[in-house]
Amino acid sequence: MGDYRQLAVWQRAHGVALTIYRSTESFPIRERYGLAAQMRRAAVSVISNIAEGCGRQGDRELTRFLRIARGSIQELECQLMLSRDLGYVKQEIWSDLDRSTGEISRMLNRLIRTFPARHP
């Protein structure tokens, strides 16, 4: 697939990961190893799985890792909602991140659909 850093979806997800890291710094101490850590792992999982898929051989493996990334972005969306509802993330930050995660999910869906479905 080439250099994952050239993919718009990776660039967008990288920006979200940076925002997640910055946003979770202000979470309560009791969440340091809880929700904040889980959100960071999910955000890192998205960019890491896109990168790993690009480094694999063949469309089938790439598609598998893109699907994992899609699951991680959806996990992050859920965690962001919980963070907003708990008052850890301000509404305006949540709105921006919610838009971005939705866009990343759609971008991943479009990218996955570009590869022909192959069954084992």
C-alpha positions in Angstrom: 0.0 0.0 0.0 2.9 2.3 0.5 3.6 4.9 3.1 0.8 5.0 5.7 1.8 8.6 6.6 0.5 9.7 3.2 -3.0 8.3 3.9 -5.5 11.1 4.8 -7.2 8.7 7.3 -3.9 8.1 9.1 -3.2 11.8 9.2 -6.7 12.6 10.6 -6.4 9.8 13.2 -3.0 10.9 14.2 -4.4 14.4 14.9 -7.2 12.8 17.0 -4.7 10.7 19.0 -2.7 13.9 19.8 -5.9 15.6 20.9 -6.9 12.6 23.0 -3.5 12.7 24.8 -3.8 16.4 25.5 -7.4 16.2 26.6 -6.9 13.3 29.0 -4.1 15.1 30.8 -6.8 17.0 32.7 -8.8 13.9 33.7 -9.0 13.2 37.5 -6.1 11.3 38.9 -8.3 8.3 39.7 -8.9 8.0 35.9 -5.2 8.0 35.0 -5.1 4.2 34.7 -8.8 3.8 33.9 -10.7 5.7 31.2 -7.9 8.1 30.2 -5.5 5.2 29.6 -8.2 3.2 27.7 -8.9 6.2 25.5 -5.2 6.7 24.7 -4.9 3.0 23.9 -7.9 3.1 21.5 -6.5 6.2 19.8 -3.1 4.7 19.4 -4.6 1.4 18.2 -6.3 3.2 15.2 -3.1 4.7 13.9 -1.0 1.7 14.7 -3.3 -0.7 12.9 -3.5 1.4 9.8 0.3 1.5 9.8 0.7 -2.2 10.4 -1.8 -3.1 7.7 0.1 -1.0 5.2 3.3 -2.9 6.1 1.7 -6.3 5.5 1.7 -8.3 2.4 -1.5 -8.2 0.4 -4.9 -6.6 0.4 -6.5 -9.2 2.6 -4.1 -8.5 5.5 -4.4 -4.7 5.0 -8.2 -5.0 5.1 -8.1 -7.0 8.3 -6.0 -4.3 10.1 -8.2 -1.5 8.7 -11.2 -3.3 10.2 -9.4 -3.5 13.6 -8.7 0.2 13.3 -12.4 0.8 12.6 -13.4 -1.1 15.7 -10.9 1.0 17.8 -12.3 4.3 16.5 -15.8 3.1 17.4 -14.5 2.2 20.9 -13.0 5.6 21.2 -16.3 7.2 20.2 -18.0 5.4 23.1 -15.3 6.4 25.5 -15.6 10.0 24.4 -19.3 10.0 25.1 -18.8 8.6 28.6 -16.0 11.2 29.2 -18.4 14.0 28.1 -21.2 12.7 30.2 -18.9 12.5 33.3 -17.8 16.1 32.7 -14.2 15.2 31.9 -14.3 16.5 28.3 -15.9 19.9 27.5 -18.8 19.9 25.1 -17.0 21.8 22.4 -14.0 19.5 22.5 -16.3 16.5 22.4 -18.2 17.9 19.4 -14.9 18.3 17.4 -13.7 14.9 18.4 -17.1 13.3 17.7 -17.1 14.8 14.2 -13.5 13.7 13.6 -14.0 10.1 14.8 -17.1 9.8 12.7 -15.2 11.0 9.7 -12.3 8.6 10.4 -14.8 5.8 10.6 -16.4 6.7 7.3 -12.9 7.1 5.7 -11.9 3.6 6.9 -15.2 2.2 5.6 -14.5 3.7 2.1 -10.9 2.4 2.2 -12.0 -1.1 3.2 -14.6 -1.2 0.3 -11.8 -0.4 -2.2 -10.5 -3.9 -1.8 -12.4 -6.9 -3.3 -14.0 -9.2 -0.8 -12.3 -12.5 -0.7 -13.4 -15.4 1.4 -11.0 -18.1 2.7 
